[in-house]
């Protein structure tokens, strides 16, 4: 026949095991990797976020509008007069050669 202390010991071990099992079941086996918690108990129910690939240059429409505006301004404006050429810049005198031994 088992003593009372042996029965209570087994009951404590059983209750601790059930509590541990319930705790693991309720929280899930979660790890933190790369800023994400994987997997959570509800990862199958989570909505998927998808971001379609976009152009590298984020201001493509603005650049196209600016280019079109500059083309329209260039067509409307008269051609600029040529810039007059001044006299050539003076050249520096040649460097003296070091004496040879």
C-alpha positions as CSV (number, residue, x, y, z in Angstrom):
1,X,0.0,0.0,0.0
2,X,1.2,3.5,-0.9
3,X,1.6,6.1,1.7
4,X,-0.2,9.5,1.6
5,X,3.0,11.3,0.8
6,X,3.7,9.1,-2.2
7,X,0.2,9.8,-3.6
8,X,0.6,13.6,-3.0
9,X,4.0,13.5,-4.7
10,X,2.6,11.8,-7.8
11,X,-0.3,14.1,-7.8
12,X,2.0,17.1,-7.6
13,X,4.1,15.8,-10.5
14,X,1.0,15.1,-12.5
15,X,-0.4,18.6,-11.9
16,X,2.9,20.3,-12.6
17,X,3.2,18.3,-15.9
18,X,-0.4,19.3,-16.9
19,X,0.3,22.9,-16.0
20,X,3.5,22.9,-18.1
21,X,1.7,21.3,-21.0
22,X,-1.2,23.8,-20.8
23,X,1.3,26.7,-20.6
24,X,3.1,25.5,-23.7
25,X,-0.2,24.9,-25.5
26,X,-1.5,28.3,-24.8
27,X,1.6,30.3,-25.7
28,X,2.9,28.2,-28.6
29,X,6.5,27.6,-29.4
30,X,7.6,31.1,-30.3
31,X,11.0,32.2,-31.4
32,X,12.3,35.7,-32.3
33,X,14.2,35.7,-35.6
34,X,14.9,38.8,-37.7
35,X,12.4,40.9,-35.8
36,X,9.6,38.4,-36.4
37,X,7.9,36.1,-33.8
38,X,7.6,32.7,-35.5
39,X,5.4,30.8,-35.4
40,X,2.6,32.1,-33.2
41,X,-0.5,29.9,-32.4
42,X,-2.5,32.0,-34.8
43,X,-0.1,32.3,-37.8
44,X,-2.5,30.4,-40.1
45,X,-5.3,32.9,-39.3
46,X,-3.2,36.0,-39.9
47,X,-3.8,38.1,-43.0
48,X,-1.0,38.1,-45.5
49,X,0.5,41.5,-46.4
50,X,1.8,41.8,-49.9
51,X,3.6,44.7,-51.3
52,X,3.9,44.7,-55.1
53,X,7.4,45.5,-56.4
54,X,7.7,49.1,-57.3
55,X,10.1,51.1,-59.4
56,X,13.4,51.9,-57.8
57,X,13.1,55.6,-58.6
58,X,10.1,56.7,-56.5
59,X,9.5,60.1,-58.3
60,X,9.1,58.7,-61.8
61,X,5.8,60.6,-62.5
62,X,7.2,63.9,-61.1
63,X,10.4,63.5,-63.2
64,X,8.3,62.8,-66.4
65,X,6.1,65.8,-65.7
66,X,9.2,68.0,-65.2
67,X,10.8,66.7,-68.4
68,X,7.6,67.4,-70.3
69,X,7.4,70.9,-68.9
70,X,11.0,71.7,-69.8
71,X,10.4,70.4,-73.3
72,X,7.4,72.6,-73.7
73,X,9.3,75.6,-72.4
74,X,12.2,74.9,-74.8
75,X,9.8,74.8,-77.8
76,X,8.2,78.1,-76.8
77,X,11.3,80.0,-76.0
78,X,13.5,81.5,-78.8
79,X,17.0,80.0,-79.1
80,X,19.6,81.7,-76.9
81,X,22.2,83.8,-78.7
82,X,25.6,82.3,-78.9
83,X,28.0,83.2,-76.1
84,X,30.9,85.4,-77.5
85,X,34.3,83.9,-77.3
86,X,37.0,86.0,-75.6
87,X,40.7,85.9,-76.2
88,X,42.4,82.6,-75.2
89,X,43.7,82.3,-71.7
90,X,47.5,82.9,-71.3
91,X,49.6,79.8,-70.9
92,X,52.0,79.3,-68.1
93,X,55.7,79.4,-68.9
94,X,57.4,76.0,-69.1
95,X,59.0,74.7,-66.0
96,X,62.8,74.7,-66.0
97,X,64.5,71.3,-66.2
98,X,66.7,70.3,-63.3
99,X,70.5,70.3,-64.0
100,X,71.9,67.0,-65.0
101,X,75.0,65.7,-63.0
